[in-house]
Amino acid sequence: MNLLKNKFQVGIALLSVIGNLAFLPSAEGSVNSNLSVTVKGLKNQKGQVCFSLFSSSRGFPSNNKRAIKAQCVKLGNNNVKLNIPSLKAGTYAVAMFHDKNGDGKLNTNSLGIPKEGFGFSRNPRILTGPPKFGDSAVFVVGSRTNIQINMNYFLGG
């Protein structure tokens, strides 16, 4: 009886493993995904929006040297949408800020509180500092993944 019970448990475990394999992405690795980012809540259309894309916690959110992509986009209309093409399926996090004065930096006051708007993928709640990578990480898979980032302004923007 015990032998039959063990065979049954092994059979269930094998079915579980085989079932999970059906959902794994192709091992080919050539499938590219696009990450589409819609920016909401900009206070005005002055300056530019700068973003950094990270594939791990190393450097997130402010070390652009560790980002896999970083760029600024000049503002000109109310609807800001960024497209980040040719990503391999995986976990990514986006950090961005509204660079109102166009200097390429997130300006802060003497206490380190941002004077310009900022936002992160998954829109984590900001209390005492920037979020961790895991709080902002999104899974990019398929031909397109769409996210929305809501801008935060602490000091008027």
N, C-alpha and C positions, 0 to 999 in steps of 0.2 A: 504494500500500500504506500509506504514511504517513497519507494522508487518511482511509482506512478505520479505521486504528488510532485517530486523533483523534476521529472520530465515535463510535466504540465507547466511548472514555473519557468523552466528554461525555454519552452515553446512560447510562452507569453512574452518573455524578455526579448527573444529573437524577433517576434512580430513587432514589438515596440521599436526596436532598432531599425528594422527594415522600413517601417512606416515613417520614421523620422528622416531617413535618408531621402525619401521622396521629396521632402521639402527643402533640402539643401540646394544652394545655388550651384549652377554648373561649374565644374572644375576648370572649364575652359579659360576663364579669367578675362576674356576679351569683351564681355558685355559691359558697355558703358552706360552709366546713369547720369541724368541731369538733375541738379538740385535747383529748384526754382524758389526764390525767396521774395516774398512780398513784404514791404516795409510799411507799417501803419503808425500813425500818431506823430508824424513830423510836425513840429510847431510852425515851421516856415520852410521856404524853398531856397534859403541862402546857403551858399557853400556847397558841400558835398557830403555823401555818405561813404564812410570807409568801413570795409569789412575784412575779417580774417577768417579763414576756414582751417580748422584743426582736425586731425585724424586721431589724436590721442591727447591725454592730459598734459603732456610735456609742452610747456609754454602757454597753455590756455589760461586766461583769455588775451593777454597783452603782449606776448613776445612774438612779433611778426616773423622773426627769424626761424621760429619753429612751426609757423603756419605753412600749410601746403599751398595756400593761395592767399594773397592779400592785395587788395586794390581799392581805389576810391573812384566813385562815380559822381560826376557833377549833377547837381539837382537842377531841374528845369520844369518839371510838372508835378502834379499832386500825387500821381500814382507811381511809386518807385518799385520796380521789379527787377531783381537781379537773376541772371541765369548762370549757374556754374556747371559747365559741361564736362563730359569725359571723366566721371568719377567711377572708380570700382565700387561695387556693392560693399557697404561697410558702415561703420559708425563715425559720424562727424559732428562737430559743433561749430556754430557760427557766432562770432562776437562782432558787433558793429557799433559805430558811433556817428552822430551827426556833427561833422566837422564844419561848424557854422562859419568860422573865420578862415578856413582853407589852409591851415598850417600843417595838416597831416597828423596832428596829435589830439588826444582827448585831453582838453584843458581842465584842470582841477583848481580848487581853491587851496589855501594853505593847510587845510585839514585833509586834503586828498579827495574831497567830495567833487564829483564831476560838475563842471559848469556847462557842459554840452550834453545833448541827449545821447543815450546809449541803449543797446538791447542785445539779447542773446536768443539763440534758437531755443525752442520750448518755453520761452517767456517765464523763466523761474522768478520767484519772488526775491527781491533784493532788499536785504536788511542792513547788514554791516560790512559787506564787501562783495566782491565778484563771486558768481556761482562757481561750483566745481564743474569739471568737464561732464561728469555723469548726470548732472542736473540739466545740462543743456544739450546733451547728445541726442541725435536723431539717427535712425537707421535709413540709409539711402539704398534703395533696391528697385529693380525694374527700370523702365526707360525714363521715368520722371518721378521725383518726389517733390511735393509742394509743401512749403512751410510759410508761416507768417511770423514776423518779428514785430512786436509792439515796442515803440521807443519809450524810454523813461527819461524824465527831466526832473532833477532834484532842485536845481537852483534857477529856475525860470527859463533856461534854454535860450 
